Amino acid sequence: MQTINELRKALKPIGFTVKTKAYSHGTHATYESLDGNKLTYNVFTQETMPIWKNLFIWKEEHRNALKTLRENTGIIGLL
């Protein structure tokens, strides 16, 4: 993955996307499920964990690619 659009294409088959927003300290990424749930928290319940489990597995499997994308684009929150 070299661009954020390539990341979005890679996430779509597992039911997720990533949105970016520019702030004064830099651009930040937020993961979202395709049904609109935003990953803006880090404490999960038995109900919320199944929603995000596939994303966490995918992110772990693609950690090096996400790290490279972070370094190339400067987008915070990809890892």
QUIVEN-V212874 format. One record per residue. N is the residue number from 1. RES is the residue in one letter. SS is DSSP state (helix for helix, strand for strand, loop for the rest). PSI is psi in radians with two decimals (NA if undefined). NEAR is the number of other C-alpha atoms within 10 Angstrom. Layout:
N:RES:SS:PSI:NEAR, N:RES:SS:PSI:NEAR
This chain:
1:M:loop:2.16:15, 2:Q:loop:-0.35:13, 3:T:loop:2.88:11, 4:I:helix:-0.55:19, 5:N:helix:-0.64:12, 6:E:helix:-0.63:10, 7:L:helix:-0.77:17, 8:R:helix:-0.74:16, 9:K:helix:-0.64:14, 10:A:helix:-0.56:15, 11:L:helix:-0.46:20, 12:K:helix:-0.76:13, 13:P:loop:-0.42:9, 14:I:loop:0.07:13, 15:G:loop:0.44:15, 16:F:strand:2.89:21, 17:T:strand:3.04:21, 18:V:strand:2.32:21, 19:K:strand:2.57:12, 20:T:strand:2.63:15, 21:K:strand:2.36:11, 22:A:strand:2.27:10, 23:Y:strand:3.02:8, 24:S:loop:-0.51:5, 25:H:loop:-0.05:7, 26:G:strand:3.13:10, 27:T:strand:2.39:14, 28:H:strand:2.45:16, 29:A:strand:2.49:16, 30:T:strand:2.20:15, 31:Y:strand:2.49:21, 32:E:strand:2.52:19, 33:S:strand:2.76:18, 34:L:loop:-0.26:14, 35:D:loop:0.10:8, 36:G:loop:-0.09:10, 37:N:loop:2.32:13, 38:K:strand:2.41:16, 39:L:loop:1.52:13, 40:T:loop:0.32:9, 41:Y:loop:2.92:6, 42:N:loop:0.24:5, 43:V:loop:2.19:7, 44:F:loop:2.53:11, 45:T:loop:3.08:7, 46:Q:helix:-0.44:7, 47:E:helix:-0.64:7, 48:T:helix:-0.47:11, 49:M:helix:-0.74:12, 50:P:helix:-0.49:11, 51:I:helix:-0.70:15, 52:W:helix:-0.15:18, 53:K:helix:-0.79:11, 54:N:helix:-0.64:13, 55:L:helix:-0.77:19, 56:F:helix:-0.69:13, 57:I:helix:-0.80:11, 58:W:helix:-0.78:13, 59:K:helix:-0.69:16, 60:E:helix:-0.71:11, 61:E:helix:-0.48:11, 62:H:loop:0.46:13, 63:R:helix:-0.77:14, 64:N:helix:-0.71:13, 65:A:helix:-0.69:15, 66:L:helix:-0.66:20, 67:K:helix:-0.75:12, 68:T:helix:-0.75:13, 69:L:helix:-0.71:19, 70:R:helix:-0.78:18, 71:E:helix:-0.64:11, 72:N:helix:-0.57:11, 73:T:helix:-0.41:12, 74:G:loop:0.20:13, 75:I:loop:2.19:18, 76:I:strand:2.52:16, 77:G:loop:0.09:13, 78:L:loop:-0.57:19, 79:L:loop:NA:16
